[in-house]
């Protein structure tokens, strides 16, 4: 009888004391927990309250009645197992999403541009060359408009407007009919591309003077087709494609001369697939419906010298209009 009465008194005392203690602990947690854990705080409330119950029942476990001790151990084990499962199942899905890497996207960077008042005074051609200049050497250029893009090393470009320092992957607008002095500014040789937009009579003279070693990579076999009266934009753009399936079919409103800066891409047009490796030039005339894809693990980086009408998108995501009679 005495043992039973003592146990009843212990249970009654613990029931009265537990709510106040639990409220104090939960209040302390709520004021101290970091922001953003509101969804998890409910589970902590349950865990704290359950923990208090288990701790407050420990005097009863000390009773010598093996039945009571067995029941309490079983209750504690079941509650803790259920709570652990509930917490893991109900963790916010945002935590899983936050661990996922963001999807890679195509990056387009305009490196240089200029406006052309007219492109129909005479047929125009694209030409692309690669020039190498040894350390300490200087070359000069005077000719039609174009762009310089540094593949390696560093260059100093002097014009009537001053000096411009270029490092790897920098670009520079070469103005028409203006003398440009290019010198290597570092201890390593400089290797650079030179895009030219010129008339047929200017193409052969559009080249750096010795001691530069110049290699012509590409020139359009004929005039750039479908140019119209009015102002045009001439731009140099770098495009980086992640690993991707073929993009949306599209075509050029004007024309573009490419150079594969790095990576390897797949060009799809006219029912054919062609691989474009690093260092490959590539020409896209107006209206040629095509797609690009990248099946490699490294980005496909393209340099695009593009000519298009001012106010008209350079790339159009649609089927090109049918050609007129006789074309």
C-alpha positions as CSV (number, residue, x, y, z in Angstrom):
1,X,0.0,0.0,0.0
2,X,2.7,2.5,0.9
3,X,4.6,1.8,-2.4
4,X,1.4,2.3,-4.4
5,X,0.5,5.6,-2.7
6,X,4.0,6.9,-3.2
7,X,3.8,6.1,-7.0
8,X,0.4,7.9,-7.3
9,X,1.8,11.0,-5.5
10,X,4.9,11.0,-7.8
11,X,2.7,10.7,-11.0
12,X,0.4,13.5,-9.7
13,X,3.3,15.8,-8.9
14,X,4.9,15.2,-12.3
15,X,1.7,15.9,-14.2
16,X,1.3,19.3,-12.4
17,X,5.0,20.3,-12.9
18,X,5.4,19.2,-16.5
19,X,3.3,21.9,-18.4
20,X,5.2,24.8,-16.8
21,X,8.6,23.3,-17.5
22,X,7.7,22.4,-21.1
23,X,6.3,25.9,-21.8
24,X,9.5,27.5,-20.5
25,X,11.8,25.3,-22.6
26,X,9.7,25.7,-25.7
27,X,9.6,29.5,-25.2
28,X,13.4,29.6,-24.9
29,X,13.7,27.6,-28.2
30,X,11.2,29.7,-30.0
31,X,13.0,33.0,-29.2
32,X,16.5,31.6,-29.9
33,X,15.9,29.5,-33.1
34,X,17.1,31.0,-36.4
35,X,14.7,32.5,-38.9
36,X,13.4,30.2,-41.7
37,X,12.8,27.2,-39.4
38,X,9.1,27.8,-38.8
39,X,8.1,24.6,-40.4
40,X,10.5,22.6,-38.3
41,X,9.6,24.3,-35.0
42,X,6.4,22.3,-34.6
43,X,8.4,19.1,-34.5
44,X,10.8,20.5,-32.0
45,X,7.9,21.5,-29.8
46,X,6.7,17.9,-29.9
47,X,10.2,16.5,-29.3
48,X,10.8,18.9,-26.3
49,X,7.4,18.1,-24.7
50,X,7.9,14.4,-25.2
51,X,11.4,14.6,-23.9
52,X,10.1,16.3,-20.7
53,X,7.6,13.6,-20.2
54,X,10.2,10.9,-20.5
55,X,12.6,12.7,-18.2
56,X,9.8,13.5,-15.7
57,X,8.8,9.8,-15.6
58,X,12.3,8.6,-14.7
59,X,11.5,8.4,-10.9
60,X,8.7,6.0,-11.8
61,X,11.2,3.9,-13.7
62,X,13.2,3.5,-10.5
63,X,10.3,1.7,-9.0
64,X,11.0,-2.0,-8.5
65,X,8.0,-3.1,-10.4
66,X,9.4,-4.7,-13.6
67,X,6.0,-4.3,-15.5
68,X,6.0,-0.5,-15.1
69,X,9.7,-0.3,-16.1
70,X,9.1,-2.4,-19.2
71,X,6.1,-0.3,-20.3
72,X,8.0,3.0,-19.9
73,X,11.0,1.7,-21.9
74,X,8.7,0.5,-24.7
75,X,6.8,3.8,-24.7
76,X,9.9,5.8,-24.9
77,X,11.3,3.7,-27.8
78,X,8.1,3.9,-29.8
79,X,7.7,7.6,-29.4
80,X,11.3,8.4,-30.3
81,X,11.1,6.2,-33.4
82,X,7.9,7.8,-34.5
83,X,9.2,11.3,-34.0
84,X,12.4,10.7,-35.9
85,X,10.5,9.3,-38.9
86,X,8.1,12.2,-38.8
87,X,10.9,14.8,-38.8
88,X,12.7,13.3,-41.7
89,X,9.5,12.8,-43.8
90,X,8.3,16.3,-43.3
91,X,11.5,18.3,-43.8
92,X,10.9,21.1,-46.3
93,X,11.4,20.1,-50.0
94,X,13.3,23.3,-50.4
95,X,16.2,21.8,-48.6
96,X,16.5,19.1,-51.3
97,X,16.1,21.6,-54.1
98,X,18.7,24.0,-52.7
99,X,21.3,21.2,-52.9
100,X,20.7,20.8,-56.6
101,X,23.0,22.7,-58.9
102,X,21.3,25.4,-61.0
103,X,20.6,24.5,-64.6
104,X,23.3,25.8,-67.0
105,X,22.2,28.4,-69.5
106,X,23.4,29.9,-72.7
107,X,25.5,33.0,-72.2
108,X,25.8,35.7,-74.9
109,X,28.3,38.6,-74.6
110,X,28.6,41.4,-77.1
111,X,32.3,42.2,-77.2
112,X,32.3,45.1,-79.8
113,X,30.0,46.7,-82.2
114,X,29.6,49.5,-84.7
115,X,26.9,51.0,-87.0
116,X,27.2,50.9,-90.8
117,X,25.3,53.7,-92.7
118,X,25.1,51.6,-95.9
119,X,25.9,48.1,-97.0
120,X,24.7,48.2,-100.6
121,X,27.1,50.6,-102.2
122,X,29.2,47.6,-103.2
123,X,29.1,43.9,-102.6
124,X,30.6,43.0,-99.2
125,X,32.6,39.9,-98.1
126,X,33.6,38.4,-94.8
127,X,37.2,37.4,-94.2
128,X,38.8,35.8,-91.1
129,X,42.5,35.6,-90.4
130,X,44.7,34.5,-87.5
131,X,47.9,36.5,-86.8
132,X,50.9,35.8,-84.6
133,X,53.3,38.4,-83.2
134,X,56.4,37.5,-81.3
135,X,57.3,39.2,-78.0
136,X,58.7,42.7,-78.5
137,X,57.4,43.0,-82.0
138,X,55.0,45.6,-83.5
139,X,52.8,45.5,-86.6
140,X,50.5,48.0,-88.4
141,X,47.1,47.7,-90.0
142,X,45.2,50.2,-92.3
143,X,42.1,48.9,-94.0
144,X,38.4,48.1,-93.8
145,X,36.3,47.8,-90.7
146,X,36.7,44.7,-88.5
147,X,37.3,43.2,-85.1
148,X,40.4,41.9,-83.3
149,X,40.0,39.0,-80.7
150,X,43.0,37.9,-78.6
151,X,43.4,34.2,-78.4
152,X,46.5,34.2,-76.2
153,X,49.1,36.6,-74.9
154,X,48.5,40.4,-74.7
155,X,48.4,43.3,-77.1
156,X,48.7,47.0,-76.9
157,X,46.7,48.8,-79.7
158,X,47.6,52.4,-80.5
159,X,45.2,54.6,-82.5
160,X,44.6,58.3,-82.9
161,X,42.3,58.0,-79.9
162,X,45.0,56.6,-77.6
163,X,46.3,53.2,-76.3
164,X,44.2,50.2,-75.5
165,X,45.5,47.2,-73.6
166,X,44.0,43.8,-74.6
167,X,44.5,40.5,-72.8
168,X,43.3,37.0,-73.6
169,X,39.6,36.9,-74.8
170,X,39.4,40.7,-75.1
171,X,38.1,42.2,-78.3
172,X,38.6,45.5,-80.1
173,X,36.8,47.4,-82.9
174,X,39.1,48.2,-85.8
175,X,37.8,51.3,-87.5
176,X,38.0,51.7,-91.2
177,X,40.6,53.8,-92.9
178,X,42.5,54.4,-89.6
179,X,46.1,53.4,-88.8
180,X,46.4,50.8,-86.0
181,X,49.7,49.9,-84.3
182,X,49.7,46.6,-82.6
183,X,52.5,45.5,-80.3
184,X,53.0,42.6,-77.9
185,X,52.9,44.0,-74.3
186,X,54.0,40.8,-72.5
187,X,56.8,38.4,-72.6
188,X,54.9,35.8,-74.5
189,X,53.9,35.8,-78.2
190,X,50.4,37.2,-79.0
191,X,47.9,35.2,-81.1
192,X,44.8,36.9,-82.3
193,X,41.9,36.7,-84.8
194,X,41.1,39.5,-87.2
195,X,37.5,39.6,-88.7
196,X,37.2,41.9,-91.8
197,X,34.0,43.2,-93.6
198,X,35.2,44.5,-96.9
199,X,34.7,44.9,-100.6
200,X,36.3,42.4,-102.9
201,X,39.0,44.9,-103.9
202,X,40.0,45.4,-100.3
203,X,40.3,41.8,-99.1
204,X,43.8,41.0,-100.1
205,X,45.2,44.2,-98.6
206,X,43.2,43.8,-95.4
207,X,46.1,42.2,-93.5
208,X,48.7,43.1,-90.8
209,X,52.1,44.1,-92.0
210,X,55.3,42.1,-91.3
211,X,56.7,40.9,-89.0
212,X,53.2,39.5,-88.1
213,X,52.7,36.0,-89.4
214,X,49.1,36.0,-90.9
215,X,47.1,32.9,-91.9
216,X,43.8,33.3,-93.7
217,X,41.2,31.0,-92.2
218,X,38.1,31.8,-94.3
219,X,36.6,34.3,-96.8
220,X,33.1,34.1,-98.2
221,X,33.2,32.6,-101.7
222,X,30.7,35.3,-102.9
223,X,29.2,38.5,-101.7
224,X,27.1,38.4,-98.5
225,X,23.5,37.8,-99.9
226,X,20.2,39.6,-99.2
227,X,21.6,42.9,-97.8
228,X,19.2,45.8,-98.0
229,X,19.4,49.6,-98.1
230,X,19.6,51.2,-94.7
231,X,21.7,51.2,-91.6
232,X,23.2,47.9,-90.3
233,X,24.8,46.8,-87.1
234,X,28.1,45.0,-87.2
235,X,28.8,43.1,-83.9
236,X,31.2,40.6,-82.4
237,X,29.5,38.3,-79.9
238,X,30.7,35.4,-77.8
239,X,28.2,32.7,-77.2
240,X,28.7,29.9,-74.6
241,X,26.5,26.9,-74.9
242,X,26.3,24.3,-72.1
243,X,25.8,20.6,-72.7
244,X,22.4,20.6,-74.5
245,X,20.2,18.9,-77.1
246,X,19.6,20.7,-80.4
247,X,18.2,24.2,-79.8
248,X,15.2,25.7,-81.4
249,X,15.4,25.9,-85.2
250,X,16.4,29.5,-86.2
251,X,18.0,31.6,-89.0
252,X,19.9,34.8,-89.4
253,X,18.2,38.0,-90.5
254,X,21.5,39.1,-92.0
255,X,24.6,36.9,-92.0
256,X,27.4,35.8,-89.6
257,X,30.9,34.4,-89.7
258,X,31.7,32.1,-86.8
259,X,34.8,30.8,-85.1
260,X,34.7,27.9,-82.7
261,X,36.7,29.3,-79.7
262,X,36.6,26.1,-77.6
263,X,34.7,22.9,-77.2
264,X,33.0,20.9,-80.0
265,X,29.5,21.5,-81.3
266,X,27.1,19.9,-83.7
267,X,25.6,21.9,-86.5
268,X,22.3,20.6,-88.0
269,X,20.8,22.0,-91.3
270,X,19.3,20.6,-94.5
271,X,18.8,17.2,-92.9
272,X,22.6,16.9,-92.3
273,X,24.7,16.8,-89.1
274,X,28.2,18.2,-89.0
275,X,30.7,18.4,-86.1
276,X,32.4,21.7,-85.6
277,X,35.7,21.4,-83.7
278,X,37.8,24.1,-81.9
279,X,39.4,26.4,-84.5
280,X,36.8,25.8,-87.2
281,X,35.4,28.8,-89.1
282,X,31.7,28.6,-90.1
283,X,29.5,30.9,-92.3
284,X,25.8,31.4,-91.9
285,X,24.0,33.4,-94.7
286,X,20.6,34.9,-94.4
287,X,17.6,32.5,-94.1
288,X,19.5,29.3,-93.5
289,X,17.4,27.3,-91.0
290,X,19.6,25.4,-88.6
291,X,20.3,24.2,-85.0
292,X,23.2,23.9,-82.7
293,X,23.8,21.2,-80.1
294,X,26.5,20.4,-77.6
295,X,27.0,16.7,-76.5
296,X,30.3,17.4,-74.7
297,X,30.9,18.0,-71.0
298,X,32.6,21.4,-71.6
299,X,30.9,24.5,-72.9
300,X,30.8,25.2,-76.6
301,X,32.1,28.7,-77.1
302,X,31.4,30.5,-80.5
303,X,32.6,33.8,-81.7
304,X,30.1,35.4,-84.1
305,X,30.8,38.4,-86.4
306,X,27.2,39.3,-87.3
307,X,25.7,41.9,-89.7
308,X,22.0,42.7,-89.5
309,X,19.6,45.5,-90.0
310,X,19.3,48.0,-87.1
311,X,16.2,47.3,-85.1
312,X,15.9,43.7,-86.4
313,X,16.9,40.7,-84.3
314,X,20.0,39.1,-85.5
315,X,18.5,35.6,-84.9
316,X,14.9,34.7,-85.7
317,X,13.3,31.6,-84.1
318,X,10.9,30.7,-87.0
319,X,10.7,29.2,-90.5
320,X,12.3,31.7,-92.9
321,X,9.9,33.3,-95.5
322,X,9.9,31.6,-98.9
323,X,12.3,33.0,-101.5
324,X,10.9,35.2,-104.2
325,X,10.6,34.4,-107.9
326,X,13.9,33.6,-109.6
327,X,15.8,33.0,-106.3
